[in-house]
């Protein structure tokens, strides 16, 4: 946060604009992952969902903040990100349960 507040975006190189979003992504991913792990023993059936949940949440937050920071965030964009997150969640959930079923039948 100090980097963002002490710098002027107009004077930064392109990598200087991207670094805060990358740092925010890893901070969000770690925080959500820690919250999921401290929730207790995870059901093995939902292992794939729990493993990808921090990635999906962190990425969606960073995408929304990046769009807002360049003045391109609209209601349509928020709806699109939410729909993509839901689609990704169901895809991972379905693949995780299919993998479990395939492993049980071997």
N, C-alpha and C positions, 0 to 999 in steps of 0.2 A: 504494500500500500504506500510505503514511503517513496518507492520508485515512481509510482503513478502520480503522487501529489507533488513531487519535487521536479518533475520534468514537464516540458511543453511538447505535446505531440507533433507540432509543426517542425520542431527542431530535431526530432529523433530520426534515426535511420529506420528502415522497415522492420528489422529484427527487434528493435526497441519497442515497437508497437505490438509485436506478437508475444514477446516474453511474458508480460503480465498475464495473458490469457492462458499460456501454457502452465505457469505457476499456479494459477487459480484452478485449472483442471486437476493438477496433481493434488492440491490441497483438498478440493472437494471429493476427489476419488478416495483419498485416504480417510477423510472424515466420515463419509457415507459407509465405506468398508468397515471402519471401526464400529460404527453404530450397528451395522448388520451383525458383525461378529459378537458384539456384547449382548445381542438380543437372546442369546442362549444357544442351545444345541440345534443345529440346522437339520431339518428333515433331508435325508439323502436324496429323496425324490426331487427336491427343489435346489439341488446343489448348483446346477448350471445357472439357474435364475439368480441365486444369491451371489454367484461369482461375477455375473455380468451387470447386476443392478448398480453398483457404484460407478461403473464405466458409463452406463446409459444416463444416469442422473447427472453426473459431472459434465458429460459432453453436452447434454441438453441445456444445462445452466450456462455453460460457456458460450454456446451458440446464441442463446437469447441475449446474453450480455454483450456479445460482439455485435450483434445486429443493432442493439440499442445504442451502443457507443458510436456507431457510424450513422445513426439517425434513420435506420431502415426498418426498425421494428414496428410491425403493425399487428392488428388482431389476427389477420390471416396468417402471419408468420408464427405467432404463438400457437394457433390451432394446428398448423402444419407440424411444428416441432412436437406438440403433444401427441398427434396422431402417429408420427414416426416413432416416438418413444413407446407408445402402446403396441404398435406393430412389431417393433423389436422385442418387446417383452414377451408377447405371445409366441413369436418365432423361437426365441430362446427357450421358453417354457415347453413348447411342443417338441423341439429337438431334444431337450434334456430328458423328457419323459420317453421319447422314442428310443433314445440311446439306452435308457434303463431297461426298457422292454426287450431290446435286442440282446442286451447282456444277460438277461434272465433266461432267454430261450436257448442259449448256447450250452 
